[in-house]
Amino acid sequence: LTMFQWWRDIVREGTYQGHHTPVVQKGLRYGMILFITSEIFFFLGF
């Protein structure tokens, strides 16, 4: 639920308010990829 609301705010800020520059968008993308990858490796460890 929290992640959904966070992504909703990210999309709202970037789409309607235009606050995200290409550098910020790339950082958000890389951050999410690293987060998902770390979670996969964490759960594969068990």
Biopython code that builds the backbone (N, CA, C, O; Angstrom):
import numpy as np
from Bio.PDB.StructureBuilder import StructureBuilder

atoms = [
    (1, "LEU", "N", (0.833, -1.199, 0.000)),
    (1, "LEU", "CA", (0.000, 0.000, 0.000)),
    (1, "LEU", "C", (0.876, 1.261, 0.000)),
    (1, "LEU", "O", (0.623, 2.203, -0.751)),
    (2, "THR", "N", (1.891, 1.263, 0.839)),
    (2, "THR", "CA", (2.772, 2.433, 0.895)),
    (2, "THR", "C", (3.499, 2.633, -0.421)),
    (2, "THR", "O", (3.637, 3.759, -0.899)),
    (3, "MET", "N", (3.967, 1.530, -1.008)),
    (3, "MET", "CA", (4.685, 1.626, -2.280)),
    (3, "MET", "C", (3.760, 2.156, -3.373)),
    (3, "MET", "O", (4.179, 2.957, -4.208)),
    (4, "PHE", "N", (2.512, 1.711, -3.368)),
    (4, "PHE", "CA", (1.548, 2.205, -4.355)),
    (4, "PHE", "C", (1.368, 3.716, -4.229)),
    (4, "PHE", "O", (1.375, 4.437, -5.226)),
    (5, "GLN", "N", (1.207, 4.180, -3.002)),
    (5, "GLN", "CA", (1.009, 5.615, -2.789)),
    (5, "GLN", "C", (2.261, 6.404, -3.159)),
    (5, "GLN", "O", (2.170, 7.509, -3.694)),
    (6, "TRP", "N", (3.439, 5.828, -2.870)),
    (6, "TRP", "CA", (4.689, 6.499, -3.226)),
    (6, "TRP", "C", (4.802, 6.637, -4.735)),
    (6, "TRP", "O", (5.136, 7.709, -5.241)),
    (7, "TRP", "N", (4.521, 5.537, -5.465)),
    (7, "TRP", "CA", (4.584, 5.594, -6.928)),
    (7, "TRP", "C", (3.532, 6.542, -7.485)),
    (7, "TRP", "O", (3.783, 7.229, -8.475)),
    (8, "ARG", "N", (2.366, 6.590, -6.867)),
    (8, "ARG", "CA", (1.331, 7.521, -7.304)),
    (8, "ARG", "C", (1.833, 8.961, -7.204)),
    (8, "ARG", "O", (1.616, 9.769, -8.107)),
    (9, "ASP", "N", (2.506, 9.270, -6.095)),
    (9, "ASP", "CA", (3.055, 10.615, -5.922)),
    (9, "ASP", "C", (4.159, 10.899, -6.926)),
    (9, "ASP", "O", (4.250, 12.008, -7.453)),
    (10, "ILE", "N", (4.999, 9.908, -7.194)),
    (10, "ILE", "CA", (6.082, 10.074, -8.176)),
    (10, "ILE", "C", (5.490, 10.385, -9.550)),
    (10, "ILE", "O", (5.932, 11.313, -10.227)),
    (11, "VAL", "N", (4.498, 9.612, -9.954)),
    (11, "VAL", "CA", (3.873, 9.816, -11.264)),
    (11, "VAL", "C", (3.176, 11.165, -11.311)),
    (11, "VAL", "O", (3.268, 11.879, -12.310)),
    (12, "ARG", "N", (2.486, 11.515, -10.249)),
    (12, "ARG", "CA", (1.776, 12.800, -10.202)),
    (12, "ARG", "C", (2.758, 13.971, -10.309)),
    (12, "ARG", "O", (2.521, 14.912, -11.066)),
    (13, "GLU", "N", (3.846, 13.913, -9.562)),
    (13, "GLU", "CA", (4.829, 15.002, -9.608)),
    (13, "GLU", "C", (5.470, 15.105, -10.985)),
    (13, "GLU", "O", (5.659, 16.204, -11.507)),
    (14, "GLY", "N", (5.802, 13.971, -11.567)),
    (14, "GLY", "CA", (6.494, 13.991, -12.850)),
    (14, "GLY", "C", (5.590, 14.331, -14.020)),
    (14, "GLY", "O", (6.006, 15.026, -14.947)),
    (15, "THR", "N", (4.359, 13.848, -13.984)),
    (15, "THR", "CA", (3.468, 14.024, -15.121)),
    (15, "THR", "C", (2.737, 15.359, -15.082)),
    (15, "THR", "O", (2.787, 16.131, -16.040)),
    (16, "TYR", "N", (2.069, 15.622, -13.989)),
    (16, "TYR", "CA", (1.205, 16.799, -13.933)),
    (16, "TYR", "C", (1.959, 18.065, -13.534)),
    (16, "TYR", "O", (1.644, 19.155, -14.012)),
    (17, "GLN", "N", (2.944, 17.923, -12.670)),
    (17, "GLN", "CA", (3.650, 19.097, -12.180)),
    (17, "GLN", "C", (4.973, 19.318, -12.903)),
    (17, "GLN", "O", (5.530, 20.415, -12.848)),
    (18, "GLY", "N", (5.480, 18.296, -13.575)),
    (18, "GLY", "CA", (6.704, 18.430, -14.357)),
    (18, "GLY", "C", (7.956, 18.674, -13.535)),
    (18, "GLY", "O", (8.835, 19.423, -13.960)),
    (19, "HIS", "N", (8.053, 18.056, -12.365)),
    (19, "HIS", "CA", (9.187, 18.303, -11.481)),
    (19, "HIS", "C", (10.397, 17.418, -11.750)),
    (19, "HIS", "O", (11.478, 17.712, -11.239)),
    (20, "HIS", "N", (10.266, 16.366, -12.516)),
    (20, "HIS", "CA", (11.363, 15.417, -12.677)),
    (20, "HIS", "C", (12.145, 15.686, -13.954)),
    (20, "HIS", "O", (11.604, 15.637, -15.059)),
    (21, "THR", "N", (13.417, 15.967, -13.777)),
    (21, "THR", "CA", (14.312, 16.124, -14.920)),
    (21, "THR", "C", (14.728, 14.738, -15.399)),
    (21, "THR", "O", (14.522, 13.761, -14.679)),
    (22, "PRO", "N", (15.303, 14.624, -16.582)),
    (22, "PRO", "CA", (15.767, 13.310, -17.059)),
    (22, "PRO", "C", (16.763, 12.646, -16.113)),
    (22, "PRO", "O", (16.763, 11.422, -15.979)),
    (23, "VAL", "N", (17.602, 13.430, -15.461)),
    (23, "VAL", "CA", (18.567, 12.853, -14.514)),
    (23, "VAL", "C", (17.842, 12.238, -13.320)),
    (23, "VAL", "O", (18.209, 11.156, -12.860)),
    (24, "VAL", "N", (16.824, 12.916, -12.820)),
    (24, "VAL", "CA", (16.045, 12.398, -11.695)),
    (24, "VAL", "C", (15.285, 11.147, -12.116)),
    (24, "VAL", "O", (15.214, 10.182, -11.355)),
    (25, "GLN", "N", (14.722, 11.151, -13.307)),
    (25, "GLN", "CA", (14.000, 9.982, -13.798)),
    (25, "GLN", "C", (14.925, 8.780, -13.895)),
    (25, "GLN", "O", (14.548, 7.668, -13.523)),
    (26, "LYS", "N", (16.136, 9.001, -14.395)),
    (26, "LYS", "CA", (17.109, 7.905, -14.501)),
    (26, "LYS", "C", (17.477, 7.389, -13.109)),
    (26, "LYS", "O", (17.595, 6.181, -12.907)),
    (27, "GLY", "N", (17.657, 8.293, -12.156)),
    (27, "GLY", "CA", (17.981, 7.894, -10.793)),
    (27, "GLY", "C", (16.868, 7.087, -10.153)),
    (27, "GLY", "O", (17.132, 6.098, -9.469)),
    (28, "LEU", "N", (15.625, 7.499, -10.367)),
    (28, "LEU", "CA", (14.487, 6.741, -9.837)),
    (28, "LEU", "C", (14.428, 5.349, -10.450)),
    (28, "LEU", "O", (14.165, 4.363, -9.762)),
    (29, "ARG", "N", (14.675, 5.284, -11.755)),
    (29, "ARG", "CA", (14.640, 4.002, -12.449)),
    (29, "ARG", "C", (15.728, 3.067, -11.923)),
    (29, "ARG", "O", (15.454, 1.909, -11.606)),
    (30, "TYR", "N", (16.964, 3.570, -11.829)),
    (30, "TYR", "CA", (18.066, 2.747, -11.319)),
    (30, "TYR", "C", (17.838, 2.350, -9.864)),
    (30, "TYR", "O", (18.139, 1.223, -9.470)),
    (31, "GLY", "N", (17.316, 3.261, -9.077)),
    (31, "GLY", "CA", (17.039, 2.951, -7.682)),
    (31, "GLY", "C", (16.023, 1.837, -7.532)),
    (31, "GLY", "O", (16.192, 0.953, -6.691)),
    (32, "MET", "N", (14.974, 1.865, -8.331)),
    (32, "MET", "CA", (13.959, 0.815, -8.244)),
    (32, "MET", "C", (14.521, -0.516, -8.721)),
    (32, "MET", "O", (14.236, -1.557, -8.127)),
    (33, "ILE", "N", (15.318, -0.495, -9.787)),
    (33, "ILE", "CA", (15.929, -1.733, -10.284)),
    (33, "ILE", "C", (16.848, -2.328, -9.221)),
    (33, "ILE", "O", (16.813, -3.535, -8.982)),
    (34, "LEU", "N", (17.667, -1.496, -8.582)),
    (34, "LEU", "CA", (18.556, -1.994, -7.530)),
    (34, "LEU", "C", (17.770, -2.525, -6.339)),
    (34, "LEU", "O", (18.155, -3.531, -5.744)),
    (35, "PHE", "N", (16.678, -1.864, -5.987)),
    (35, "PHE", "CA", (15.857, -2.329, -4.875)),
    (35, "PHE", "C", (15.259, -3.700, -5.173)),
    (35, "PHE", "O", (15.329, -4.604, -4.341)),
    (36, "ILE", "N", (14.679, -3.855, -6.345)),
    (36, "ILE", "CA", (14.064, -5.133, -6.712)),
    (36, "ILE", "C", (15.120, -6.226, -6.774)),
    (36, "ILE", "O", (14.883, -7.342, -6.311)),
    (37, "THR", "N", (16.291, -5.916, -7.345)),
    (37, "THR", "CA", (17.370, -6.899, -7.425)),
    (37, "THR", "C", (17.828, -7.315, -6.031)),
    (37, "THR", "O", (18.050, -8.500, -5.783)),
    (38, "SER", "N", (17.970, -6.367, -5.130)),
    (38, "SER", "CA", (18.405, -6.710, -3.773)),
    (38, "SER", "C", (17.365, -7.577, -3.068)),
    (38, "SER", "O", (17.723, -8.489, -2.323)),
    (39, "GLU", "N", (16.092, -7.303, -3.292)),
    (39, "GLU", "CA", (15.047, -8.128, -2.684)),
    (39, "GLU", "C", (15.073, -9.547, -3.243)),
    (39, "GLU", "O", (14.881, -10.507, -2.498)),
    (40, "ILE", "N", (15.305, -9.687, -4.529)),
    (40, "ILE", "CA", (15.388, -11.019, -5.142)),
    (40, "ILE", "C", (16.534, -11.803, -4.523)),
    (40, "ILE", "O", (16.356, -12.958, -4.137)),
    (41, "PHE", "N", (17.712, -11.186, -4.424)),
    (41, "PHE", "CA", (18.863, -11.874, -3.836)),
    (41, "PHE", "C", (18.629, -12.180, -2.357)),
    (41, "PHE", "O", (19.068, -13.220, -1.866)),
    (42, "PHE", "N", (17.953, -11.300, -1.654)),
    (42, "PHE", "CA", (17.655, -11.537, -0.247)),
    (42, "PHE", "C", (16.787, -12.779, -0.081)),
    (42, "PHE", "O", (17.068, -13.620, 0.773)),
    (43, "PHE", "N", (15.739, -12.903, -0.886)),
    (43, "PHE", "CA", (14.836, -14.040, -0.743)),
    (43, "PHE", "C", (15.419, -15.316, -1.322)),
    (43, "PHE", "O", (15.035, -16.408, -0.903)),
    (44, "LEU", "N", (16.332, -15.209, -2.272)),
    (44, "LEU", "CA", (17.005, -16.405, -2.778)),
    (44, "LEU", "C", (17.990, -16.962, -1.755)),
    (44, "LEU", "O", (18.363, -18.132, -1.832)),
    (45, "GLY", "N", (18.408, -16.147, -0.811)),
    (45, "GLY", "CA", (19.346, -16.590, 0.217)),
    (45, "GLY", "C", (18.724, -17.542, 1.229)),
    (45, "GLY", "O", (19.448, -18.192, 1.983)),
    (46, "PHE", "N", (17.408, -17.639, 1.263)),
    (46, "PHE", "CA", (16.740, -18.527, 2.228)),
    (46, "PHE", "C", (16.343, -19.838, 1.618)),
    (46, "PHE", "O", (15.773, -20.689, 2.301)),
]
sb = StructureBuilder()
sb.init_structure("model")
sb.init_model(0)
sb.init_chain("A")
sb.init_seg("    ")
for serial, (resi, resn, name, xyz) in enumerate(atoms, 1):
    if name == "N":
        sb.init_residue(resn, " ", resi, " ")
    sb.init_atom(name, np.array(xyz, "f"), 0.0, 1.0, " ", f" {name:<3s}", serial, name[0])
structure = sb.get_structure()
